[in-house]
């Protein structure tokens, strides 16, 4: 019965990932086809509320699979991810986007 309750959160996570994949792919394509590259690459540290290795690994993979971002490292305690972004205007904004989308959806799937 517990598995049935998890179906909807899993579907929401998959749909969220597909949406972010499409949107970020278009953003990367726009940067590529512009005559002048106006990228602001950067690395930032993001504290995560996720606790288990599985949750942190899933978040890292989702970030890496989204074009324009890459998880470079995870702190030894698992509480901080170091992320490279192809175009980073504000680290706080990117952190809030990741926390509000992927992290929140992962917590809905893995926690009751």
Backbone torsions as a table, in degrees:
resi	resn	phi	psi	omega
1	UNK	NA	-35.0	-179.9
2	UNK	-64.7	-32.9	179.3
3	UNK	-66.2	-34.8	-179.6
4	UNK	-65.2	-38.2	178.7
5	UNK	-67.4	-23.2	-178.1
6	UNK	-85.3	-11.6	-176.9
7	UNK	-61.3	-48.8	-177.4
8	UNK	-62.5	-47.1	176.3
9	UNK	-60.8	-36.3	178.0
10	UNK	-66.1	-43.2	177.8
11	UNK	-62.2	-43.0	178.5
12	UNK	-61.2	-40.7	178.6
13	UNK	-64.0	-43.3	178.8
14	UNK	-63.9	-43.5	178.4
15	UNK	-64.9	-41.5	177.4
16	UNK	-60.0	-45.8	179.3
17	UNK	-61.7	-45.1	179.7
18	UNK	-61.8	-41.0	177.7
19	UNK	-62.0	-48.1	-180.0
20	UNK	-64.7	-35.3	178.3
21	UNK	-62.9	-46.8	-179.7
22	UNK	-66.2	-47.5	-178.3
23	UNK	-62.6	-44.5	-178.8
24	UNK	-71.1	-31.6	176.5
25	UNK	-63.2	-43.4	177.1
26	UNK	-65.1	-39.3	178.5
27	UNK	-62.7	-41.7	178.6
28	UNK	-66.6	-42.1	178.1
29	UNK	-60.7	-41.1	178.9
30	UNK	-62.1	-39.1	177.5
31	UNK	-65.2	-35.4	-177.5
32	UNK	-71.8	-41.7	-174.5
33	UNK	-83.2	-12.2	177.0
34	UNK	-67.6	141.3	180.0
35	UNK	-65.2	-31.6	-179.8
36	UNK	-117.9	121.6	177.9
37	UNK	-75.5	125.4	178.4
38	UNK	-121.0	52.3	-178.5
39	UNK	-86.1	148.9	174.4
40	UNK	-126.9	76.1	-179.1
41	UNK	-67.4	152.7	179.2
42	UNK	-167.6	164.2	177.2
43	UNK	-119.4	135.8	178.6
44	UNK	-139.4	157.0	177.6
45	UNK	-99.9	133.7	179.5
46	UNK	-124.3	120.0	174.2
47	UNK	-75.0	137.7	179.6
48	UNK	-118.6	150.3	176.8
49	UNK	-91.3	-5.6	-179.9
50	UNK	-70.5	144.2	-173.5
51	UNK	-112.1	-45.5	-173.3
52	UNK	-79.3	155.2	178.0
53	UNK	-59.9	-36.8	179.8
54	UNK	-62.7	-45.3	179.7
55	UNK	-62.6	-45.5	-178.2
56	UNK	-66.4	-39.9	177.6
57	UNK	-64.6	-42.7	178.5
58	UNK	-61.5	-45.5	178.2
59	UNK	-61.1	-44.5	179.4
60	UNK	-60.8	-42.3	179.4
61	UNK	-66.5	-42.0	179.3
62	UNK	-63.7	-38.7	177.5
63	UNK	-64.5	-44.1	-178.9
64	UNK	-66.8	-33.9	-178.6
65	UNK	-77.8	-13.4	178.0
66	UNK	-87.4	120.4	-177.3
67	UNK	-56.7	138.4	177.5
68	UNK	96.7	-9.1	179.2
69	UNK	-132.7	154.7	-178.5
70	UNK	-153.4	128.6	173.7
71	UNK	-81.0	117.4	-176.7
72	UNK	-88.5	-36.8	-175.9
73	UNK	-160.6	159.4	174.4
74	UNK	-125.6	135.1	-179.5
75	UNK	-62.2	159.9	-177.2
76	UNK	-61.4	-30.4	178.0
77	UNK	-84.6	-6.6	178.3
78	UNK	79.0	4.4	-176.0
79	UNK	-90.6	-11.9	-177.6
80	UNK	-132.5	131.1	174.2
81	UNK	-107.3	138.8	176.1
82	UNK	-105.0	116.9	-169.6
83	UNK	-119.5	136.0	173.3
84	UNK	-100.8	131.3	177.3
85	UNK	-118.6	136.0	-178.7
86	UNK	-65.8	-38.1	-179.9
87	UNK	-136.5	103.5	-173.7
88	UNK	-121.2	107.5	176.0
89	UNK	-83.4	-43.0	-177.1
90	UNK	-146.6	121.5	-178.4
91	UNK	-63.8	-37.5	-179.9
92	UNK	-63.9	-39.0	178.6
93	UNK	-65.1	-44.7	178.0
94	UNK	-63.3	-41.3	178.1
95	UNK	-59.8	-46.7	179.8
96	UNK	-64.7	-36.0	177.6
97	UNK	-63.8	-46.1	-179.4
98	UNK	-65.9	-43.9	179.9
99	UNK	-64.9	-38.9	-177.5
100	UNK	-76.6	-16.3	-178.9
101	UNK	-111.5	-81.8	-173.2
102	UNK	-63.1	-49.4	-176.8
103	UNK	-62.0	-44.2	179.9
104	UNK	-63.1	-43.2	-179.7
105	UNK	-66.7	-37.9	178.0
106	UNK	-64.4	-41.2	178.8
107	UNK	-65.0	-34.2	177.6
108	UNK	-65.9	-34.5	-178.9
109	UNK	-76.4	-42.6	-170.2
110	UNK	-92.9	-14.1	-178.5
111	UNK	-119.1	142.7	-175.6
112	UNK	-75.2	NA	NA
